[in-house]
Amino acid sequence: MTQQFDVIVLGAGAAGLMLAALAGRRGRSVLILEKANKVGKKILMSGGGKCNFTNLYIEPEHYLCHNPHFIKSALSRYTNWDFIGLVADYHIAYEERKHGQLFTINGSKDILNMLLNECEESQCVSIQTQHDVQKVQKQDNGLFQVQTSKAVFECQSVVVASGGLSIPTLGGSGIGYEIARQFGHHIYPTRAGLVPFTFSDYVKDTSSRLSGNAIDVVLSNAKNSFAEALLFTHRGLSGPSALQLSNYWQAGESFFINFFPQVDLFAILKQKKIEQPKVLLRTIFLALTTKSIALELQLLIWPHEAEIAIGKISDARLLEISQALQQFEVKPSGTEGYRTAEVTLGGVDTKEVSSKTMESRLESGLFFIGEILDVTGHLGGYNFQWAWSSAAAAAEYV
């Protein structure tokens, strides 16, 4: 016999578990179907295993969406403080890091266990793993039929919480987009977001030699700029500043690195020229960054002046060097793609989804929450907060 539930949730990630817990507390019978062999895999690996579960400063400008007003309703009705309150109820230890980011102290498992406990306490939530959803269709009786690799189910409401395409080894797949298209929804083109940049030119060689080194910089292009750490890798550039800017970068574009954003570099060099005319440029930069980074910057920007005392370098050349260091242009060959991307940009067009209920405007009983929607947050807990808030919005109506 076909098993029946009030609600079937596709995906046991952050949004899916949150919705199931809240809908279960309303007395709705909920089945979560998860493709992977375990639930919450992405929660467990997030934040280096510490789960950056929200941010103290949740504002709409920290999100990308083709319909920017869409996100305001859900974020204002279930706020970061609501989730922090839930975390506090469970006595989960957490800490604030820079930019208002909140991380667990004892690990991501605390957040996952909290969500699972919330589901269990409702006594209305069932979770089944290793169910690969194959078909979802609306029947003549008004119920949805969900067919998986193992069974067939019926329900009144289907909630697509299957996430995006990022990190496929953790269960990411395109099934959510397929279901959305099947019911007539427009999908904005998807691409990897919050992802490291790769290079095929001299920048790759430089980054490879500097692999593991980090420096506080400003990365910028015409769309945005981010003042955070830049991490050199064997393949290119990573770290918070690179991940953030990747959301605003398209293939073929270049961007700029300001290696020394906190200082007036030209003024410093002119002053040193007067005070210490015999000093070498690299000696000055050793006070501003690490030796390895200073030597690589010398190789890139002032190789011909490497052994020339600053007193013998013209002011015009010092200005050129300063400008090159504070507006260094690079052109990535690409990104590391979905393999390491933290999020998927693009997704279900929010103009076809109710901002109040997360229900499809094209098919009653069909809901979309979390990353499947065309909503992408900045690095720093914003995507988790969208998962909690969008789930809470839909949970009132499924």
Secondary structure, 3 states (H helix, E strand, C coil): CCEEEEEEEECCCHHHHHHHHHHHHCCCCEEEECCCCCCCHHHHHHHHHCCEEEECCCCHHHEECCCCCHHHHHHHHCCHHHHHHHHHHCCCCEEECHHHEEEECCCCHHHHHHHHHHHHHHCCEEEECCCCEEEEEECCCCCEEEEECCCEEEEEEEEECCCCCCCHHHCCCCHHHHHHHHCCCCEEEEEEECCCEECCCHHHHHHHHCCCCEEEEEEECCCCEEEEEEEECCCEEEHHHHHHHHCCCCCCCCEEEECCCCCCHHHHHHHHHHHCCCCEHHHHHCCCCCHHHHHHHHHHHCHHHCCCEHHHCCHHHHHHHHHHHHCEEECCCEECHHHCCCEEEEEECHHHECCCCCEECCCCCEEECHHHECCEECCCCHHHHHHHHHHHHHHCCC
